[in-house]
Amino acid sequence: MSRLAGQLARLDSGSYPVRFAYRTLFSDMDANRHLNNGTIGRLFEEGRANLSHRVFGGAVTSGAVNGLTMLLATITVEFLSQARYPGSIEVGTAVTRVGGSSFAMGQAAFQDGECVALADCVMVKAAEGRPVRLTGAERELLARLAFAGAGVADAGTS
């Protein structure tokens, strides 16, 4: 974990303003009783949807209402340790950057107080497959969901 030495806040669930708990299921694990990669990815997806719903409501999280949608442009997932069944996982999500039509999120998954995975992604607000500018109100709501201890970078032009 030396790579994360300068980012210790990433390993603290309290740094994420949007969080939810999930009880792991038997079907979430692989033959070694570890949660499989797909489960962790699905939980991060739920965290992204949760944050987006808080900001955009049903306008973009219910499937292209009024032609608007959220596109996942990039995602990187890093597995730090094995998560196990049975148990529970807490997923935290925070905004790390706001651009003109996109925003970045940092996420973490925790089991028994230990960070087991991290994710970073970029989401794009779009209509008909093309980027749409974030409104001032949306930008303000995104800024309120910033990663604790760090202001949201405002790129404003992406």
Kinemage of the C-alpha trace (Angstrom):
@kinemage 1
@onewidth
@group {chain A} dominant
@subgroup {mainchain}
@vectorlist {calphas} color= white
{ca met a 1} P 0.000 0.000 0.000
{ca ser a 2} L 2.988 2.338 -0.255
{ca arg a 3} L 1.451 3.771 -3.448
{ca leu a 4} L -1.401 5.089 -1.287
{ca ala a 5} L 0.841 6.648 1.385
{ca gly a 6} L -0.063 10.161 0.188
{ca gln a 7} L -3.743 9.274 -0.144
{ca leu a 8} L -4.611 7.824 3.261
{ca ala a 9} L -7.987 9.598 3.217
{ca arg a 10} L -8.967 7.247 0.349
{ca leu a 11} L -8.823 4.400 2.877
{ca asp a 12} L -11.191 6.125 5.362
{ca ser a 13} L -14.905 5.490 4.855
{ca gly a 14} L -15.680 8.818 6.522
{ca ser a 15} L -14.114 10.638 3.549
{ca tyr a 16} L -17.015 9.635 1.293
{ca pro a 17} L -20.266 11.636 1.587
{ca val a 18} L -22.393 9.012 -0.188
{ca arg a 19} L -22.307 5.553 1.399
{ca phe a 20} L -24.396 2.405 1.542
{ca ala a 21} L -24.077 -1.000 3.177
{ca tyr a 22} L -24.606 -4.293 1.381
{ca arg a 23} L -24.966 -7.761 2.899
{ca thr a 24} L -22.991 -10.158 0.761
{ca leu a 25} L -24.789 -13.082 -0.831
{ca phe a 26} L -23.660 -16.652 -1.386
{ca ser a 27} L -23.909 -16.005 -5.143
{ca asp a 28} L -21.403 -13.110 -4.824
{ca met a 29} L -18.474 -15.381 -4.096
{ca asp a 30} L -16.128 -17.487 -6.138
{ca ala a 31} L -14.960 -21.028 -5.368
{ca asn a 32} L -12.430 -19.675 -2.824
{ca arg a 33} L -15.180 -17.907 -0.820
{ca his a 34} L -13.889 -14.504 -1.955
{ca leu a 35} L -16.245 -11.956 -3.449
{ca asn a 36} L -15.754 -12.104 -7.180
{ca asn a 37} L -14.599 -9.111 -9.234
{ca gly a 38} L -18.014 -8.730 -10.853
{ca thr a 39} L -19.636 -8.258 -7.449
{ca ile a 40} L -17.254 -5.446 -6.515
{ca gly a 41} L -17.823 -3.814 -9.916
{ca arg a 42} L -21.601 -4.057 -9.468
{ca leu a 43} L -21.377 -2.459 -6.021
{ca phe a 44} L -19.306 0.421 -7.404
{ca glu a 45} L -21.909 0.809 -10.173
{ca glu a 46} L -24.647 1.067 -7.530
{ca gly a 47} L -22.616 3.735 -5.732
{ca arg a 48} L -22.260 5.754 -8.946
{ca ala a 49} L -25.990 5.461 -9.617
{ca asn a 50} L -26.774 6.497 -6.049
{ca leu a 51} L -24.672 9.663 -6.336
{ca ser a 52} L -26.038 10.489 -9.801
{ca his a 53} L -29.611 10.039 -8.591
{ca arg a 54} L -28.965 12.487 -5.736
{ca val a 55} L -27.763 15.123 -8.215
{ca phe a 56} L -29.824 14.488 -11.334
{ca gly a 57} L -32.828 12.585 -9.983
{ca gly a 58} L -34.694 10.404 -12.453
{ca ala a 59} L -33.651 12.652 -15.336
{ca val a 60} L -30.573 10.543 -16.061
{ca thr a 61} L -30.688 7.491 -13.808
{ca ser a 62} L -33.944 5.969 -15.046
{ca gly a 63} L -32.833 5.372 -18.614
{ca ala a 64} L -32.653 8.350 -20.927
{ca val a 65} L -35.618 10.369 -19.630
{ca asn a 66} L -35.967 13.465 -21.868
{ca gly a 67} L -33.059 12.100 -23.893
{ca leu a 68} L -30.589 12.623 -21.031
{ca thr a 69} L -28.327 9.868 -19.770
{ca met a 70} L -25.089 9.393 -17.833
{ca leu a 71} L -22.268 7.730 -19.740
{ca leu a 72} L -19.404 5.980 -17.999
{ca ala a 73} L -16.368 7.285 -19.895
{ca thr a 74} L -13.567 5.654 -17.894
{ca ile a 75} L -13.178 3.460 -14.838
{ca thr a 76} L -10.217 2.025 -13.006
{ca val a 77} L -10.691 -0.513 -10.217
{ca glu a 78} L -7.885 -1.516 -7.884
{ca phe a 79} L -8.295 -4.529 -5.616
{ca leu a 80} L -6.369 -4.040 -2.361
{ca ser a 81} L -7.357 -7.213 -0.501
{ca gln a 82} L -9.858 -10.030 -0.683
{ca ala a 83} L -13.417 -9.466 0.437
{ca arg a 84} L -15.162 -12.497 1.858
{ca tyr a 85} L -18.542 -14.136 2.217
{ca pro a 86} L -20.364 -14.064 4.595
{ca gly a 87} L -20.190 -10.451 5.652
{ca ser a 88} L -21.105 -6.995 4.554
{ca ile a 89} L -19.513 -4.350 2.380
{ca glu a 90} L -19.787 -0.595 2.729
{ca val a 91} L -19.312 1.384 -0.484
{ca gly a 92} L -18.387 5.061 -0.393
{ca thr a 93} L -18.554 7.478 -3.329
{ca ala a 94} L -17.383 11.090 -3.658
{ca val a 95} L -16.953 13.691 -6.385
{ca thr a 96} L -13.319 14.573 -7.107
{ca arg a 97} L -13.613 16.876 -10.138
{ca val a 98} L -16.338 18.762 -11.975
{ca gly a 99} L -15.967 19.712 -15.631
{ca gly a 100} L -18.259 21.328 -18.158
{ca ser a 101} L -20.216 18.193 -19.058
{ca ser a 102} L -18.401 15.579 -16.993
{ca phe a 103} L -17.377 14.834 -13.450
{ca ala a 104} L -15.008 12.411 -11.765
{ca met a 105} L -15.722 10.206 -8.765
{ca gly a 106} L -13.565 8.329 -6.305
{ca gln a 107} L -14.985 5.223 -4.665
{ca ala a 108} L -13.962 2.687 -2.053
{ca ala a 109} L -15.321 -0.612 -0.753
{ca phe a 110} L -14.799 -1.535 2.905
{ca gln a 111} L -15.206 -4.797 4.796
{ca asp a 112} L -14.758 -4.952 8.566
{ca gly a 113} L -13.245 -1.458 8.507
{ca glu a 114} L -10.594 -2.333 5.908
{ca cys a 115} L -10.548 -0.855 2.402
{ca val a 116} L -10.678 -3.811 -0.002
{ca ala a 117} L -11.010 -1.963 -3.346
{ca leu a 118} L -10.800 1.503 -4.879
{ca ala a 119} L -12.315 2.856 -8.073
{ca asp a 120} L -11.934 6.080 -10.035
{ca cys a 121} L -14.230 7.001 -12.886
{ca val a 122} L -15.407 9.776 -15.161
{ca met a 123} L -19.093 10.248 -15.941
{ca val a 124} L -20.443 12.351 -18.826
{ca lys a 125} L -23.901 13.904 -18.967
{ca ala a 126} L -25.173 13.291 -22.493
{ca ala a 127} L -28.154 13.457 -24.804
{ca glu a 128} L -28.319 11.478 -28.030
{ca gly a 129} L -24.753 10.313 -27.453
{ca arg a 130} L -23.323 13.841 -27.208
{ca pro a 131} L -22.046 15.674 -24.115
{ca val a 132} L -24.451 18.171 -22.521
{ca arg a 133} L -23.229 20.952 -20.228
{ca leu a 134} L -23.880 20.563 -16.536
{ca thr a 135} L -26.171 23.269 -15.188
{ca gly a 136} L -25.060 25.596 -12.413
{ca ala a 137} L -27.392 23.823 -9.988
{ca glu a 138} L -25.955 20.420 -10.942
{ca arg a 139} L -22.404 21.699 -10.516
{ca glu a 140} L -23.316 23.026 -7.069
{ca leu a 141} L -24.877 19.719 -6.012
{ca leu a 142} L -21.843 17.808 -7.275
{ca ala a 143} L -19.531 20.123 -5.308
{ca arg a 144} L -21.519 19.353 -2.132
{ca leu a 145} L -20.654 15.671 -2.596
{ca ala a 146} L -16.909 16.314 -2.677
{ca phe a 147} L -14.337 13.970 -1.233
{ca ala a 148} L -13.773 15.021 2.414
{ca gly a 149} L -10.658 17.046 3.114
{ca ala a 150} L -10.230 18.100 -0.495
{ca gly a 151} L -12.055 20.649 -2.559
{ca val a 152} L -13.501 19.564 -5.859
{ca ala a 153} L -11.332 20.491 -8.804
{ca asp a 154} L -13.392 22.623 -11.167
{ca ala a 155} L -12.245 22.061 -14.707
{ca gly a 156} L -15.325 23.773 -16.090
{ca thr a 157} L -14.543 23.014 -19.716
{ca ser a 158} L -14.674 19.244 -20.182
